[in-house]
Amino acid sequence: MTERTIAIGALELDGGQILPAVEQRVAIYGAPTCGRVVLVLHALTGDHRAATWWPGLVGEAALFDPRDCCIVGINMLGSCYGSTPVRERITIADIVRAQRRALDILEIDRIDLAIGGSMGGMQALQWAHDAPDRIGGAVAIGAPDRTGTLAIAYNAIQRDALALDPVAGLGLARKIAMLTYKSDALLSRRHGRRPDRNGGGRFDIEGFLDLQAARILERIDAATYRTLTHAMDSFDLRESDWPENTPPLTFVGISSDTLFPAREIRDAAERIACRGIDARYIEMRSEHGHDAFLAEDAALAELLAQNILAGVVM
């Protein structure tokens, strides 16, 4: 794996502002000249090092093997892992526009597959919408064609927590988020009403949430969290005119997802298919909730191998 910081110059945002000097942090697994190129797009708190957080999909002997294809990961504009931090409002389209510029500089003209989960799936769909001539297909996992009302509400409450205190508020925001990422069935099985396994006179679920809050403080800052949740809220391709040359789209719903319910994702696939676009829906059965695309990446890889990579998209 090689990492590079790519200077893409000035970037005009959808809101009209101009960022004067933008950098994109990129990770490349395998050689761009090997033939197939897979663009792996990360979610809210992820980064460009796809093999680190998606080992079931990226790495030797994984679904996307750098010995067989080139895998590219790009840290989102506005994130805190090497790309330019942004405090203005940005959109998913802005994030993708910056990615396209970075790939131009890397002389990667063609992407065989763009894939991501959650916010990464939104980026994959935006790629298919904005640059259909550059990609062979897009896979969106746990991501519909627009951010729903409940997801926007949860993000707003999390930003309210950030406004109270950038440190304690970020921990509280993460606790709120975790309750949208996991299903009731999973939390009940793992924690139930049992006392905290580490003691302290509280319930185990409280200890779990405190642990998640502590971990997020090591990974991301409040300003980044605010910027990227606003970007997620902005995502809306539901009423868009999809180009006639839109590549095949695959929507993957997660059966126990409460943040982006499977029915919303299935409806998105059907809605776009009704416009004459090659859009299909498959479902991942899991009790992990929205987090299943990360927590059960091996099962996801098997599902994709059976339904997506067997000559359907790549």
Secondary structure by P-SEA (a helix, b strand, c coil): cbbbbbbbccccccccccccbbbbbbbbcccccccbbbbbbbccccccccccccccccccccccccccbbbbbbcccccccccccccccccaaaaaaaaaaaaaaaccccccbbbbccaaaaaaaaaaacccccccbbbbccccccccaaaaaaaaaaaaaaaacaaaaaaaaaaaaaaaaccaaaaaaacccccccccccccaaaaaaaaaaaaaaacccaaaaaaaaaaaaacccccccccccccbbbbbbbcccccccaaaaaaaaaaaaaaccbbbbbbbbcccccccccccaaaaaaaaaacccccccc
